[in-house]
Amino acid sequence: MMNESQREGHPASEHFVIAQGRRLVHWITTAEKTIAVGLLVVILGITFAQVLARFLFNSPFSWSDELARYSYVWLTFIASAAVMSQRGHITVEVGDAKMPRRVRIGLNIIGMAVVVVASAMLMFGSVEFLEHRASGYSTGLGIPMALFYGVVAAGVVLIGLHALINILLMSSEWLLSDEDYSALETSRTATRPEEGL
């Protein structure tokens, strides 16, 4: 049953959409960060074990360099997606503070749309590459090369997904009145004070 403010088109429903979108982004980003940290631990652990095996026991592992290298590539793409979820990639923000809010958000939406298109192009290119070049197995670990090269497709899909979610969230923010947007920014800064610095 709808209350009076919902029937009048009050932005409370828009705040709900933004909150749910942010919750979804939080869960996806948490998973990506967890995987990235796990891969970093694998890289550091294997590198340390390789140094010990080589210099203390004079018996290096044949597979450690390969696993560390593959883990590093996976780490790069997964962490890049996590950074995209928070719009943390390097951007040029000349004049952002002087632009009207809706113009600034509109330009950010256009930028994210470019990211979605680029991600789609990279994804189709990487799938085509996988079909033609990713046959065989790695020499040290014996894992399918498709698993190694598949990270490009997985990474750009995640980046494109985050860009698409950012477009939806920014579109919802664009629709808010100035007062509601200010209240949203105040609540966002209050819940995450480190971002307000």
N, C-alpha and C positions, 0 to 999 in steps of 0.2 A: 504494500500500500504506500502511495506517495504522500509525503507531507507537503505543506503549502509552498515551501521554498523550492522543492523539486519541481512542482507543477509550473512555477513561474520561470523555470529555466535558470534557477540559481546555480552559480558555478560550483556548488558543493559536489555535484556529479563530476565536473571536470577535475576538481581536486582529487576525487577518488580515482579517476583514470590515471592521473599523473602518479599518484601514490602506488597504484598497482603496477604501473610500468616501471617505476623505480625499484619496487620490490623484486620484480622479475629480473631486472638488470643486476640487482644485488646478488641474487642467487647464481646467475650465470657467471658473473664476474668472480664470485667467491670460488666456484668450481675451477675456473680458469687459473686463478691465482694459486689455488691448492695444487693443481697439476704443475704449474710453472715452478713452484717451490720444490715440489717433489723431484722434478727434473734437475733442478739446480743441485739438490742434495745428491742425486745420482751422479751428476757430473763431478762434483767435488769428491765424493766417496770413491768413485772409480779412479779418478786421477791420483788421489792419495794412495789408494791400494796399489796402483801401478808403480808409483815411485817406490813404495816399500818393497814390492816384489822385485823390481829391477835392481835396486841398490843394496838391499839387505839380503835377499835370497838369490840374486843373480838369475832369476827366472821370471821374466816379464810375461804378462798375459798377452795372448795374441789378439784378443777381442776387445780389450779395454778402450783403445783409441777409437775404434769404430763406434762403440756404444756411446762414448762421450761425445763424439762428433754428431751422431744422429740425435742424441738427447739435446744438444745445443741448438740444432736446427728446429726441433720441435719446441723447445723453450722460446725461441725467437718468435715463432708464429703464434703460439698460445699467449705469450705475454703481450704481444702486439695487439691481439684482440682485447685483452683485459684493459689495456691503455685506451683503446678506442671506446670502450664502454663508458669511460669517464671523460671522454673528449680531451685526453691528455697528450695527444700528439702535438708536435710543434705547429703553431699557427701564427699568422701575422694579424695582430689586433690593432692596427693603426686606425685610430678614430672610433673604435668601438664605443668608448664612453660618451662620445658626442652624438652618436646616432640615436634616433628614436628607437625605443625598445622593439617595436614590431619590424622595423627595417633591419635591425641587427639580427633578430631571430630569423627573419626571412632569408637573409644572406647566409646564416648558418645552416638553414634547411637546404639551400641550394648547394652549399659545400658538402653536406652529408649525402645529397642525391648524387653528386659526382663520385663520392666514395662508393656508393651502392653500385653505380654503373661500372666503375673500375673493378670492383670486387667481382661482379658478375663476369666481366671479360676475363679476368685472371682465373676465375674458377673454371670457365669453359676451356681456356687454354691449358690449364693444368690437368684437367680430365683428359683432354686430347693427348697431352704429353704422356700421361699414365698409360693410355691405351697403346701407344707406340713404343715407349722407351723403358717402361718400368717392369720389364720381365726379368726373371732371374732372381738370384739370391745374393745377399752380401757375403763377402769372403770370410770375415771373421766370425760373425754371429750366425750366418745361415738363415737370416730372416728375409722374407720377400722384399724386394726393392720397392714394390708398390706401397708397402707400409711406410718406408722412409719418404718417398716422393709424395705420398698422399697427404702429408702435412700441409703442403701448399694449398691444396683444395680445401682442406679442413680449416686452415687459418683464414683464408680469404672469405669463406662462408661465414665464419664467426665474426670477422670484421664487418662484412656486409650486413649481417644480422644486427650487430650493435648500431651500425649507422642507420639502419631502418628503424630500430627502436628509438634512437635519438631523434629521428625525424618525427615520429609519432608524438614523443614527449614534447619536443619543441613546438609542434603544431598545437598541442593542447595548451601550452604556455602562451602561444601567440593569441589564442582565442580569449584568454583571461583579460578582464579589465585591469587598468593600471593599479587600482587598489588591491585587487585580488592577487595580482602578480607580486606586488610589494609584500603582501602578507606571506605568500609562498616563499619568496626569497628570504624573508625574515625567519620563517620556520626552518628553512633549509640551512641557514647560517647558524641557527641556534642548535640544531641537531648535529651539525658538523662544524664546529668552530675552527678546525684547522684549515678548512677550505676558505674561510672568510679572511684569512691573513694575507 
